[in-house]
Amino acid sequence: MKNPDFLQINPDFSAPEKPKPKLNFSWKTNEQIEVKPLYTKDDIISTEHLDYLSGLPPFLRGPYPTMYIQRPWTIRQYAGFSTAEESNAFYLSLIHISEPTRPY
């Protein structure tokens, strides 16, 4: 039996390229607003309100500098637009769909 000449053998051991799956780590809020895991400068280029301070005119970020950092936003901002029964039903529906984001 003759020994094979391994210098003449040129096998191709490379694996065929598989398409990489596109990973999407974004998620949506209850209001269907897409939230990305990372924001860069490019994401805020068209944002107009970044040069404003809260507590100063034109009050785009609220009337108080600390706004709701010290005191959380509460449901009373919705009050007065319907009957008591309709308001209670609305509040209960908000409670059932909401996800807590901050421990108070």
Secondary structure, DSSP 8 states (H G I E B T S, - for coil): -----TTS------------------EE-TT--EE-S---GGGGTT-SGGG--TTSTT-TT-SSSSTTTTS---GGGGTTSS-HHHHHHHHHHHHHH----S--
